[in-house]
Amino acid sequence: MPANPFRQARFATSANRLDQLPADAGVEVAFAGRSNAGKSSALNAICDQHGLARTSRTPGRTQLLNVFVLGEGQLRLIDLPGYGYAKVPEAMRAHWRGVIDAYLRTRGSLCGLVLVMDARHPLKEFDRQMLEFAAASGRACHCLLTKADKLSRGEAARTLQAVRKELAQFAPGASVQLFSAQAGTGLAEVRTLLAGWLGVATA
């Protein structure tokens, strides 16, 4: 595997329902986050590919499960629908809540969840809900505090400490780090963690 094994990631398919996903075999990691948290930018930075995950000035563009594969397709990154600011009917929101809940509970190949949160507004209701889903399904969960470059060094350190303290109380198995797609903050850390989850080597 190359120094950054995620550079080989390529788009495979989009799914509106769980039965449209690739066969439940191999290993995959899911990315979740509010619509404006910078999830697509984080995925692109991790994979060192500018346009892999589509970013938009309009939050909520990701309204399908987008599947990216590594190598022969037995290793996957799953981009879950953004939630929060998307201007969609309540029926669609309810559909995606059900799909995400079922995905986290039943997907056998899912080894972990990356929860993307804006460092300036962490642990909103959706974030807590996802942490509860992850805990209830026994999934490993790692939190990325994105847009850390928007905070001063002191503010970023205090935010990290505060989130870590809160996670210890209601989601003790979850880990957290600072991240900035723009500045490259935390890239090596999250790549190493993901490579460990997926069982791939980094140089």
C-alpha positions in Angstrom: 0.0 0.0 0.0 1.2 3.5 -0.7 2.0 6.1 2.0 -1.6 7.3 1.7 -3.7 4.3 0.8 -6.8 6.5 0.6 -5.4 8.3 -2.5 -6.6 5.3 -4.5 -10.2 5.7 -3.4 -12.7 5.9 -6.2 -16.5 6.5 -6.4 -18.4 3.2 -6.9 -22.1 3.9 -6.4 -24.9 5.9 -4.6 -27.7 4.2 -2.7 -31.1 5.4 -1.6 -31.8 2.2 0.3 -29.6 -0.3 2.1 -30.3 -3.1 -0.4 -28.7 -0.9 -3.1 -25.3 -1.0 -1.3 -22.5 -3.4 -2.3 -22.6 -6.8 -0.8 -22.2 -6.8 3.0 -18.6 -8.2 2.9 -15.2 -6.8 3.5 -14.6 -3.8 5.7 -16.0 -0.3 5.6 -16.0 3.0 7.5 -18.9 5.4 7.5 -18.7 9.2 7.6 -21.6 11.1 9.2 -22.1 14.8 10.0 -24.4 17.7 9.9 -24.9 19.3 6.5 -22.5 22.2 7.1 -19.8 20.4 9.1 -17.4 19.9 6.3 -17.8 16.2 5.8 -17.1 16.2 2.0 -14.1 18.4 2.4 -12.7 16.1 5.1 -13.1 13.1 2.9 -11.4 14.8 0.0 -8.5 15.9 2.2 -8.1 12.4 3.7 -8.0 10.9 0.2 -5.9 13.7 -1.2 -8.4 14.1 -4.0 -10.0 17.5 -4.7 -13.2 16.3 -6.2 -13.8 12.8 -4.8 -16.7 13.8 -2.6 -18.8 16.6 -4.0 -18.7 19.8 -2.0 -21.3 22.6 -2.3 -22.0 26.1 -1.1 -25.5 24.8 -0.5 -25.4 22.5 2.6 -27.1 19.2 2.4 -26.1 18.1 -1.1 -25.3 14.6 0.1 -28.8 13.0 0.2 -27.7 9.5 -0.7 -25.2 6.9 0.7 -22.2 7.5 -1.5 -19.8 4.5 -1.7 -16.0 4.9 -2.3 -13.9 1.8 -2.7 -10.2 1.1 -2.3 -8.4 -1.6 -4.3 -10.6 -4.4 -5.3 -13.6 -3.0 -3.6 -13.5 -5.0 -0.3 -12.5 -1.9 1.6 -14.9 1.0 1.5 -15.6 4.5 2.7 -19.4 5.3 3.0 -20.5 9.0 2.9 -23.8 9.1 4.8 -26.4 11.8 4.0 -25.7 15.1 5.6 -28.4 16.1 8.1 -29.4 19.4 9.5 -29.7 22.3 7.1 -30.9 20.5 4.0 -34.2 21.9 2.8 -36.0 18.7 2.3 -39.5 17.5 3.2 -39.9 15.9 6.6 -40.8 12.6 5.0 -37.4 12.5 3.4 -35.7 13.4 6.8 -37.6 10.6 8.4 -36.6 8.2 5.6 -32.9 9.0 6.1 -33.1 8.8 9.9 -34.5 5.3 9.4 -31.9 4.3 6.8 -28.9 5.6 8.9 -30.2 3.9 12.0 -30.7 0.6 10.2 -27.4 0.9 8.5 -25.5 1.4 11.8 -27.4 -1.5 13.5 -27.3 -4.1 10.7 -24.3 -3.6 8.4 -21.9 -6.4 9.3 -18.9 -5.0 7.4 -19.1 -1.6 9.1 -16.1 -1.4 11.5 -16.4 2.2 12.6 -18.0 5.6 12.3 -16.3 9.0 11.7 -18.5 11.7 13.1 -17.7 15.1 11.6 -18.5 18.2 13.7 -17.7 21.8 13.2 -15.2 22.7 16.0 -17.1 25.9 16.5 -20.4 24.1 17.2 -19.7 20.6 18.4 -22.1 18.1 20.0 -25.4 19.4 18.6 -28.5 17.2 18.8 -27.7 15.2 15.6 -24.1 14.6 16.8 -25.4 13.2 20.1 -27.9 11.0 18.2 -25.2 9.6 16.1 -23.0 8.9 19.1 -26.0 7.1 20.7 -26.6 5.0 17.5 -22.9 4.1 17.4 -22.8 3.1 21.1 -26.0 1.1 20.8 -24.7 -0.8 17.8 -21.3 -1.4 19.4 -19.5 0.5 16.6 -16.2 2.3 17.2 -16.6 6.1 16.8 -14.0 8.8 16.1 -15.0 12.5 16.1 -13.3 15.0 13.8 -13.6 18.6 15.0 -13.4 20.2 11.6 -12.6 23.8 10.6 -10.1 24.0 13.5 -8.2 26.7 11.6 -11.2 29.0 12.3 -10.2 29.0 16.0 -7.2 30.3 17.8 -4.8 27.7 19.1 -6.1 28.3 22.6 -9.7 28.1 21.6 -9.1 24.9 19.7 -7.3 23.3 22.7 -10.1 24.3 25.0 -12.7 23.0 22.6 -10.9 19.7 22.3 -10.7 19.3 26.0 -14.3 20.2 26.6 -15.5 17.7 24.0 -13.2 15.0 25.3 -14.6 15.6 28.8 -18.2 15.4 27.6 -17.6 12.3 25.5 -16.1 10.5 28.6 -19.4 11.0 30.3 -22.0 9.9 27.7 -19.9 8.2 24.9 -16.8 6.8 26.7 -15.7 4.6 23.8 -15.5 7.5 21.3 -12.2 9.3 20.5 -11.8 12.9 19.2 -9.3 15.1 17.4 -8.9 18.5 15.9 -9.0 18.7 12.1 -8.8 21.2 9.3 -9.1 20.2 5.6 -7.8 23.6 4.6 -4.7 23.7 6.9 -4.1 20.0 6.9 -4.4 19.8 10.7 -4.9 16.2 11.9 -4.6 14.5 8.5 -1.9 12.1 9.5 -3.7 11.2 12.7 -7.0 10.3 11.1 -5.4 8.5 8.2 -3.5 6.3 10.7 -6.7 5.6 12.6 -8.7 4.7 9.5 -5.9 2.5 8.1 -5.9 0.6 11.4 -9.7 0.1 11.2 -9.5 -1.1 7.6 -6.4 -3.2 8.1 -4.3 -1.4 5.5 -0.6 -0.4 5.9 0.7 3.1 5.6 4.4 3.8 4.8 
